[in-house]
Amino acid sequence: MITNIANTLVTLLRQKQFVAAQEQLFAQDAISLEPSMYKERSVKGLKAILKKEKTFLSNIKHWHHFQVSDPVISKDYFSIRMMTDVTLLTKQKVTIDEIIIYQVTNGKISKEQFFYQ
């Protein structure tokens, strides 16, 4: 089951179907944790996660590069590396090279935690 969830997530992310991935794969009470320097962007609940994602996506003017690795899977967790290089509507260029760890509980992603600087 976790392999299917991980592979489905990676497929949807590679297609930039971020909201669809969250709606399909995340638990209603899922938690999304940003690095400690961004605690205000850590949220709980699918509605809050979707709002955070839609806000981020609505601020992107141009995608320069986007890449998602294959998942590394264990019993209840999997991880991916995601590289994003975008220009925001503010003309600020943002490059993020991150590791994301997902926890799966009862067939849904219950927690995602981002590691980047």
MOZIRA-V825655 format. One record per pair of residues at least 12 apart in sequence whose C-alpha atoms are under 10 Angstrom apart, sorted by the first residue. I is the first residue (numbers start at 1). J is the second residue. Records with the same first field share a line. If there is no record, write none. Layout:
# MOZIRA-V825655
I->J, J
This chain:
# MOZIRA-V825655
1->75, 76, 104, 106, 107, 108
2->73, 74, 75, 76, 77, 78, 103, 104, 105, 106, 107, 108, 109
3->71, 72, 73, 74, 75, 76, 77, 78
4->107
5->21, 24, 25, 26, 78, 104, 107, 108, 109
6->25, 70, 71, 72, 73, 77, 78, 79, 80, 102, 104, 109
7->70, 71, 72, 73
8->21, 24, 25
9->21, 22, 24, 25, 26, 71, 80, 109
10->67, 68, 69, 70, 71, 80, 82
11->68, 70
13->66, 67, 68, 82
14->66, 67, 68, 69, 82
15->66, 68
16->57, 66, 67
18->50, 53, 54, 57
19->49, 50, 51, 53, 54, 57
20->50
22->46, 47, 49, 50, 53, 108, 109
23->46, 47, 49, 50
24->108, 109
25->104, 107, 108, 109, 110
26->45, 46, 49, 104, 105, 107, 108, 109, 110, 111, 112
27->45, 46, 104, 105, 106, 107, 108, 109, 110, 111
28->44, 45, 46, 47, 48, 49, 108, 109, 110
29->44, 45, 46, 47, 48, 49, 109, 110, 111
30->43, 44, 45, 46, 47, 48, 49, 103, 104, 105, 108, 109, 110, 111, 112
31->43, 44, 45, 46, 48, 49, 102, 103, 109, 110, 111, 112, 113
32->44, 45, 46, 48, 49, 52, 102, 110, 111, 112, 113, 114
33->49, 100, 101, 111, 112, 113, 114, 115
34->100, 112, 113, 114, 115, 116
35->113, 114, 115, 116, 117
36->114, 115, 116, 117
37->116, 117
38->117
42->112, 113, 114
44->110, 111
45->110, 111
46->110
56->88
57->88
58->88, 89
59->86, 87, 88, 89, 90, 91
60->86, 87, 88, 89, 90, 91, 92, 93, 94
61->86, 87, 88, 89, 90, 91, 92, 93
62->85, 86, 87, 88, 89, 91, 93
63->84, 85, 86, 87, 88, 93, 94
64->84, 85, 86, 87, 93, 94, 95
65->83, 84, 85, 86, 95
66->82, 83, 84, 85, 86, 95, 96, 97
67->81, 82, 83, 84, 85, 97
68->80, 81, 82, 83, 84, 98, 99
69->81, 82, 83, 99
70->82
71->100, 101
72->101
73->101, 102
74->103
75->103, 104
76->102, 103, 104, 105, 106, 107, 109
77->101, 102, 103, 104, 105, 109, 111, 112
78->100, 101, 102, 103, 104, 109, 112
79->99, 100, 101, 102, 103, 112, 113, 114
80->98, 99, 100, 101, 102, 114
81->97, 98, 99, 100, 101, 114, 115
82->96, 97, 98, 99, 100, 114
83->95, 96, 97, 98, 99
84->96, 97, 98
85->97
96->115, 116, 117
97->115, 116, 117
98->114, 115, 116, 117
99->113, 114, 115, 116
100->112, 113, 114, 115, 116
101->113, 114, 115
102->114
